[in-house]
């Protein structure tokens, strides 16, 4: 394992990227109908126990800033811990449940705080295991000998549904009425959780912000043997020759070629008409590792070049391993949160973060029986093992394209994914949207095939964010309030035609467009201003 503490690892892996707290005040603020302490011991549903209820004073300034709220804690089925935060005097009448990062095991308090700032009553769950306990840490909650399949089922789908139901009971008891609307908000694992809810329990939420979902969860774990297997001789590196076979310096040099070009190749940054350090659609980038990076010939001044071994490794990275691991889009090699730390960390002795996330899940989550000590790097069998992961897929994955129940009740879904996301390949989200379109088109009498895309766009829209890494970061306009457009879509029937993002640390803005549309520069205006772009189909 790499030398990162579990909590820091989770923040990097699937930072619970929240959709922001700015929400249009469509509803009047509601005050509580009773005091916080009376919620202690309330009946919040079967197998649910409220263990504490305390008032937290308002705090101004800094990341901990929040209005006064009632902090309710409880347990469900004895092992699922949850929290509900209830604004004392600023409730907007809505409920927002927030997702988890990584393997969960903790309640997402930071994300809840953002929601409460926006006036929402908010909740989160640890999904049924406590990461502070060694026996349950990381993927060990999947130890079938100790826990059977119960904690895996809680993590996979059950805990979020039970927590949503308990949270609504707490909200109704405190304010004297149920929330007018309920929203889901999460990224990566939180994105997967949201799609699970939309597919299995569509009655729980009216709207969903789904960020970079690892919805094909078992296939996502296969990214480690597919990608790291090309780059390393052993994981973690046991001696200098183990890897990475492509150095951090060469990784960055290749990224620079992709953006800025080499020789006759002019680079992909300019291919969208604006040289701005971003690739509007990296899958449309004309870079070819065999055509555009020369061989190393042994001369004293080689510049950017590849040995035969380096070239073979990069071919496999860019090609992926279909049908399980999609091809890797170019452009993440040298950006923050890209190949460093996921595939090739800057430190030559550090194992990549992708290994830290996947390694023990192969031991405790992916197979029945469990495989403690399983070395996926050396032992994963591409013919034998993927079929053996189908049982795990039934627990964790959210790949069903059948969203008809959510659609029928008027729910809306905003999905977003960074185009430069290394661990959760963005092509998966593009393919999921298409699977929904294809499913609707295949249903007899439900919709004409030619109308399937517009029917899907009427309740699900995908926003691909150029330059953004996993749930944020990267080099794109990744600071985005996804929740406000969702609220307007659900409550005022205003479908989002473009959602503006800001580049971190700057005033530069850029519209993000519903796929397959992209932001097209007008050829005249300042590219740092969103109004210089329009949403259109890339030619």
Secondary structure as GFF3:
##gff-version 3
##sequence-region A 1 539
A	DSSP	alpha_helix	6	14	.	.	.	ID=ss1
A	DSSP	three_ten_helix	36	39	.	.	.	ID=ss2
A	DSSP	beta_strand	48	56	.	.	.	ID=ss3
A	DSSP	beta_strand	69	76	.	.	.	ID=ss4
A	DSSP	beta_strand	80	87	.	.	.	ID=ss5
A	DSSP	beta_strand	94	98	.	.	.	ID=ss6
A	DSSP	alpha_helix	109	117	.	.	.	ID=ss7
A	DSSP	beta_strand	121	125	.	.	.	ID=ss8
A	DSSP	three_ten_helix	134	136	.	.	.	ID=ss9
A	DSSP	three_ten_helix	140	142	.	.	.	ID=ss10
A	DSSP	alpha_helix	144	147	.	.	.	ID=ss11
A	DSSP	alpha_helix	150	153	.	.	.	ID=ss12
A	DSSP	pi_helix	154	158	.	.	.	ID=ss13
A	DSSP	alpha_helix	159	175	.	.	.	ID=ss14
A	DSSP	beta_strand	181	187	.	.	.	ID=ss15
A	DSSP	alpha_helix	189	200	.	.	.	ID=ss16
A	DSSP	beta_strand	207	211	.	.	.	ID=ss17
A	DSSP	alpha_helix	217	223	.	.	.	ID=ss18
A	DSSP	pi_helix	224	228	.	.	.	ID=ss19
A	DSSP	alpha_helix	229	231	.	.	.	ID=ss20
A	DSSP	three_ten_helix	240	242	.	.	.	ID=ss21
A	DSSP	alpha_helix	248	260	.	.	.	ID=ss22
A	DSSP	three_ten_helix	269	272	.	.	.	ID=ss23
A	DSSP	three_ten_helix	282	284	.	.	.	ID=ss24
A	DSSP	alpha_helix	289	292	.	.	.	ID=ss25
A	DSSP	beta_strand	294	295	.	.	.	ID=ss26
A	DSSP	beta_strand	305	306	.	.	.	ID=ss27
A	DSSP	alpha_helix	308	319	.	.	.	ID=ss28
A	DSSP	alpha_helix	339	342	.	.	.	ID=ss29
A	DSSP	alpha_helix	353	358	.	.	.	ID=ss30
A	DSSP	alpha_helix	361	364	.	.	.	ID=ss31
A	DSSP	alpha_helix	376	379	.	.	.	ID=ss32
A	DSSP	alpha_helix	385	388	.	.	.	ID=ss33
A	DSSP	alpha_helix	390	396	.	.	.	ID=ss34
A	DSSP	alpha_helix	404	408	.	.	.	ID=ss35
A	DSSP	beta_strand	412	418	.	.	.	ID=ss36
A	DSSP	alpha_helix	427	442	.	.	.	ID=ss37
A	DSSP	three_ten_helix	449	451	.	.	.	ID=ss38
A	DSSP	alpha_helix	452	457	.	.	.	ID=ss39
A	DSSP	beta_strand	460	465	.	.	.	ID=ss40
A	DSSP	beta_strand	479	480	.	.	.	ID=ss41
A	DSSP	alpha_helix	482	492	.	.	.	ID=ss42
A	DSSP	beta_strand	498	502	.	.	.	ID=ss43
A	DSSP	beta_strand	509	513	.	.	.	ID=ss44
A	DSSP	beta_strand	517	521	.	.	.	ID=ss45
A	DSSP	three_ten_helix	530	532	.	.	.	ID=ss46
A	DSSP	beta_strand	533	537	.	.	.	ID=ss47
###
